[in-house]
Amino acid sequence: MQLQFNRILTMKSYSIFLILIVFSMVNPASARVELTDFFSDFTTSDVTINSDTDFNGKAVFELLYSGELVESHEVPVNVRAGEPLTKVIIWQEKPQHDFYTATVTLYEGDRLVSKNSYHIAYGSATIPSFQVVDFSPSDSRVLLLLRSFNPTVADIKIELLDNNDIVYSKTREDISITTSTDLQILWPFLLTDNKKYTVRAKIFSHRLYAPPLVNTYISGFTATDDVEILPADVQVDEYGASVTIQGKSQVPFDGSIVVSAKNRAAGKAGETHVYRQQLEDILTSGKESTAGVVWKGIAPGNYDVIIEAVNHKNITIDKYETVLRIPEYPTANITSPANSTPGFEGVVFLIVLVVISVSISRRLKV
């Protein structure tokens, strides 16, 4: 009896185990994928995707007015397990009405996985209490200048976008926006030469009895290497030229200085001497390097001097111009010893002889 009971118990346990396996294959709890933090205004829209397993699919952003499609963006999604992924799109259409609906739908193949919506209002209720006077990103930093209509406090998030991905994000919290407020953030990483980047400012205006009012702003730039010749550190004289160059971009500058000295004399207008010197350091924003050249084969005269900072593509990034006079020193007349008259050296020699003679006579007397 006991043996039969044990067999029945074993078979039930095995059946339950099989049911759990089948259930996990059909609807695995570990395969949960969800959309969180969906936001949209009339400038941009973003959503964060969380998944317990690796997920490959697509997100479709749509802007609707009265149920009619106004604009749509399809973005590929590749999420790694346990790592939230945020996707950003930029709306191209300008608002023509007061109310819209933004939606985002997540697909795995043709299967709908999740969907979310966000209502957008256009009008006085969504206008912040400040004006963006300047939003200027570059290949070294981003500068944001705000002018307030009424004093307010805000959190400001600066994001560097690469296509639909956020590659860098920096948030400054509880910033007091008064008459005029500026925010500057330096890029702490290297940029790719000749690549187009988009920067988004996401501003959360604090409100007393309501959630923050969120507004986004977009600006872009193309990253290039950039340097500056520091005028105060340029030295040009009859022996040569030296210059200090400072990096102004997060695109590395690997280049040289080229110094040209052109004779200003009427008969020698085409006489130009060119010197080139490689910089010892590769420059990025704020980094400096000094290089110099020594004149060789350059005759006395007046010269126009041009100093150029050129990159590895031989493109001139910055230029400094000055003038130089190399004096013509007179040749010294050398007189032969046979015709020379006794001078200072002769007098010294006689004095030495007298001193020696006196010393010897004293020793003899002793």
C-alpha positions in Angstrom: 0.0 0.0 0.0 2.8 2.4 1.0 4.6 1.5 -2.3 1.6 2.3 -4.4 1.2 5.6 -2.6 4.8 6.5 -3.2 4.4 5.7 -7.0 1.3 7.9 -7.2 3.1 10.8 -5.4 6.1 10.4 -7.7 3.9 10.5 -10.8 2.0 13.6 -9.6 5.3 15.4 -8.9 6.6 14.4 -12.3 3.4 15.7 -14.0 3.6 19.0 -12.1 7.2 19.3 -13.2 6.2 18.8 -16.9 3.4 21.3 -16.6 5.8 23.9 -15.2 8.2 23.3 -18.0 5.5 23.7 -20.7 4.1 26.8 -19.0 7.5 28.4 -18.8 8.1 27.7 -22.6 4.7 29.2 -23.5 4.7 32.2 -21.2 8.0 32.5 -19.4 8.0 34.9 -16.5 11.6 35.8 -17.2 10.6 37.1 -20.7 8.8 40.1 -19.3 9.3 43.3 -21.5 7.8 46.6 -20.5 7.8 50.2 -21.6 8.5 52.8 -18.9 9.0 56.6 -18.7 7.3 57.4 -22.0 7.4 61.1 -22.7 6.6 63.4 -25.7 6.2 67.0 -26.5 6.2 68.7 -29.9 10.0 68.5 -30.3 11.0 65.0 -29.2 9.8 61.8 -27.7 11.5 59.1 -25.7 10.8 55.8 -24.0 12.7 53.4 -21.7 12.5 49.7 -22.4 13.2 47.1 -19.7 13.5 43.4 -20.3 14.4 40.4 -18.1 16.0 38.6 -21.1 17.8 39.8 -24.3 15.2 41.3 -26.6 15.4 42.2 -30.3 12.5 44.1 -31.9 11.4 47.5 -32.9 9.7 50.5 -31.4 7.2 52.5 -33.5 6.6 56.1 -32.4 3.4 57.8 -33.8 2.0 61.3 -33.5 -1.8 61.4 -33.9 -4.4 64.1 -34.2 -8.1 63.0 -33.7 -7.1 59.5 -34.4 -5.3 60.4 -37.7 -1.7 59.6 -38.2 0.5 62.8 -38.5 4.0 61.3 -38.2 5.7 58.0 -37.6 9.2 56.8 -36.7 10.4 53.2 -36.5 13.4 52.5 -34.4 15.3 49.2 -34.0 15.5 47.9 -30.4 18.2 45.6 -29.0 17.9 45.3 -25.2 20.2 43.3 -23.0 18.8 41.5 -20.0 18.5 43.7 -17.0 19.9 46.8 -18.7 17.3 49.6 -19.4 17.5 51.1 -22.9 16.2 54.5 -23.8 15.3 55.5 -27.4 14.8 59.0 -28.6 13.2 60.4 -31.7 12.8 63.9 -33.1 9.5 65.0 -34.5 9.7 66.8 -37.8 6.2 68.2 -38.1 5.3 71.5 -36.5 2.1 71.6 -34.4 -1.0 72.9 -36.2 -3.5 72.1 -33.4 -3.8 72.4 -29.6 -4.0 68.7 -28.7 -2.2 65.6 -30.0 -1.6 62.1 -28.9 1.8 60.4 -29.0 2.0 56.6 -28.9 4.9 54.1 -28.8 4.4 50.4 -29.7 6.9 47.7 -29.1 7.1 44.8 -31.5 9.0 41.5 -31.6 8.8 40.6 -35.3 5.1 41.2 -36.1 3.9 40.4 -32.5 2.8 43.4 -30.5 4.6 43.2 -27.1 3.6 46.5 -25.4 2.0 49.9 -26.1 1.8 53.2 -24.4 0.4 56.7 -25.1 1.0 60.3 -24.0 -1.3 63.3 -24.5 0.4 66.5 -25.7 -1.1 69.9 -25.2 -0.1 73.0 -27.1 -0.7 76.4 -25.6 -0.2 78.5 -22.5 -0.4 75.5 -20.1 2.8 74.1 -21.6 4.8 77.3 -22.0 7.7 77.5 -19.5 8.4 80.6 -17.5 11.7 81.1 -19.3 13.1 81.6 -22.8 16.0 79.8 -24.4 18.2 82.6 -25.6 21.1 80.5 -26.8 21.6 76.7 -27.1 25.0 76.2 -28.7 26.7 72.8 -28.6 30.1 72.4 -30.2 32.9 69.8 -30.4 34.2 70.9 -26.9 31.1 71.7 -24.8 27.5 72.7 -24.8 26.3 76.2 -23.7 22.7 76.9 -22.7 21.5 80.4 -21.9 18.1 81.0 -20.3 16.2 84.2 -19.6 13.4 84.1 -17.1 10.0 85.7 -17.3 9.4 84.7 -13.7 12.0 83.3 -11.3 11.7 79.5 -11.2 13.7 76.4 -10.3 14.4 73.6 -12.8 16.3 70.4 -13.3 18.2 70.5 -16.6 19.3 67.3 -18.4 21.8 67.6 -21.3 22.0 64.5 -23.6 24.3 63.8 -26.5 22.5 61.7 -29.1 23.9 59.4 -31.7 20.9 58.6 -34.0 18.3 57.4 -31.6 20.6 56.5 -28.7 21.7 58.6 -25.7 25.5 58.2 -25.6 26.0 60.8 -22.8 23.7 62.4 -20.2 24.4 65.0 -17.5 21.8 66.4 -15.1 22.1 69.6 -13.0 19.4 69.7 -10.4 17.6 72.6 -8.6 19.0 75.4 -10.9 17.6 78.8 -10.0 16.6 80.5 -13.3 16.4 84.3 -12.6 17.0 87.2 -15.0 19.7 85.4 -17.0 21.1 81.9 -16.3 23.7 80.0 -18.2 24.8 76.4 -18.1 28.0 75.0 -19.6 29.0 71.4 -19.7 32.3 70.1 -21.2 32.4 66.8 -23.1 34.5 64.4 -21.0 35.2 62.0 -23.9 36.6 62.0 -27.4 34.4 62.7 -30.5 34.7 61.4 -34.0 36.0 63.7 -36.7 33.5 64.9 -39.2 30.6 63.2 -37.4 27.2 64.9 -36.9 25.9 64.9 -33.4 22.6 66.0 -31.9 22.2 67.5 -28.4 19.0 67.6 -26.5 18.2 69.7 -23.4 15.4 68.3 -21.3 14.2 70.9 -18.8 12.0 70.0 -15.8 10.4 73.1 -14.4 9.3 72.7 -10.8 5.7 73.4 -9.9 4.2 73.7 -6.4 1.1 71.5 -6.7 1.7 69.7 -9.9 4.3 67.4 -11.6 7.2 69.2 -13.3 6.5 70.8 -16.6 8.9 69.2 -19.2 10.1 70.9 -22.3 12.8 69.7 -24.7 15.1 71.6 -27.1 17.3 70.3 -29.9 20.5 71.5 -31.5 23.3 69.9 -33.5 26.9 70.2 -34.6 29.5 68.5 -36.7 32.6 67.5 -34.8 36.0 68.6 -36.2 39.5 69.1 -34.8 40.1 72.6 -33.6 43.1 74.5 -32.1 44.1 78.0 -31.4 47.5 79.7 -31.7 48.0 81.7 -28.5 49.1 85.2 -29.6 50.7 86.0 -26.2 53.0 83.0 -26.5 54.3 83.6 -30.0 58.0 84.4 -30.2 59.7 85.5 -33.4 63.2 86.9 -33.6 66.4 86.7 -35.8 67.1 83.2 -34.6 63.7 81.5 -35.3 60.1 81.2 -34.2 58.2 79.4 -31.4 54.5 79.1 -30.7 52.1 77.6 -28.2 49.0 75.9 -29.5 45.9 75.0 -27.4 43.4 72.4 -28.3 39.7 73.5 -28.5 38.0 70.3 -29.5 37.4 66.8 -28.2 38.4 65.6 -31.7 42.1 64.8 -31.3 44.5 67.2 -33.2 47.6 65.5 -34.5 49.4 68.1 -36.5 52.3 70.5 -37.1 53.2 74.1 -37.3 54.2 75.6 -40.6 56.2 78.8 -40.6 56.7 80.9 -43.7 59.0 83.8 -44.0 58.6 86.0 -47.1 61.1 88.7 -48.0 59.5 92.1 -48.2 62.2 93.6 -50.4 61.0 94.8 -53.8 63.6 92.7 -55.7 63.1 89.6 -53.5 59.3 89.5 -53.2 59.1 85.9 -54.3 61.8 84.7 -51.9 60.0 82.6 -49.2 61.4 80.2 -46.7 59.1 77.5 -45.3 59.8 75.5 -42.1 57.7 72.7 -40.7 57.7 71.2 -37.2 55.6 68.3 -35.8 53.9 68.9 -32.4 55.1 66.5 -29.7 51.6 66.1 -28.2 48.2 65.2 -29.6 45.8 68.0 -28.5 42.3 68.0 -27.1 40.3 70.7 -25.4 42.4 72.8 -23.0 45.7 70.9 -23.7 48.7 72.8 -24.9 51.9 72.1 -26.8 54.8 74.3 -27.8 56.9 73.9 -31.0 59.6 76.0 -32.7 61.8 76.3 -35.8 65.3 77.7 -36.4 65.9 79.9 -39.4 68.3 78.2 -41.9 69.7 80.0 -44.9 67.7 83.2 -44.4 69.5 86.4 -45.2 69.2 89.7 -43.4 66.2 91.8 -44.3 62.5 92.4 -43.6 60.1 89.5 -43.7 56.4 88.8 -43.5 56.0 85.8 -41.2 53.0 83.5 -41.3 52.6 80.7 -38.7 49.9 78.1 -39.4 48.6 75.2 -37.3 47.8 72.4 -39.8 46.3 69.0 -39.1 47.3 65.5 -40.4 45.2 66.3 -43.5 47.3 69.4 -44.1 44.3 71.6 -43.5 45.0 74.9 -41.8 43.1 75.2 -38.6 44.5 78.5 -37.3 46.9 81.2 -38.5 49.0 84.0 -37.0 50.8 86.7 -39.0 53.6 89.1 -37.9 56.7 90.8 -39.3 60.4 90.3 -38.7 63.6 92.3 -39.3 66.8 90.4 -39.4 69.6 93.0 -39.0 72.8 93.0 -41.1 75.7 93.2 -38.6 78.8 95.1 -39.8 81.9 93.0 -40.4 84.7 93.5 -37.9 88.1 94.8 -39.2 90.9 92.5 -38.1 94.4 94.1 -38.0 97.5 92.0 -38.4 99.8 91.6 -35.4 102.8 93.1 -37.2 101.1 96.4 -37.7 99.2 96.6 -34.5 100.2 99.1 -31.7 100.5 98.2 -28.1 97.1 98.4 -26.4 95.5 97.3 -23.2 96.9 93.8 -23.5 100.5 95.2 -23.8 100.1 97.3 -20.7 98.9 94.4 -18.7 101.8 92.3 -19.9 104.3 95.0 -18.8 102.7 95.3 -15.3 103.0 91.5 -14.9 106.7 91.7 -15.7 107.3 94.5 -13.2 105.5 92.6 -10.5 107.6 89.5 -11.2 110.8 91.5 -11.2 110.1 93.1 -7.8 109.2 89.8 -6.3 112.4 88.2 -7.5 114.6 91.1 -6.2 112.9 90.9 -2.7 113.7 87.1 -2.5 117.4 87.8 -3.4 117.7 90.4 -0.7 116.3 88.0 1.9 
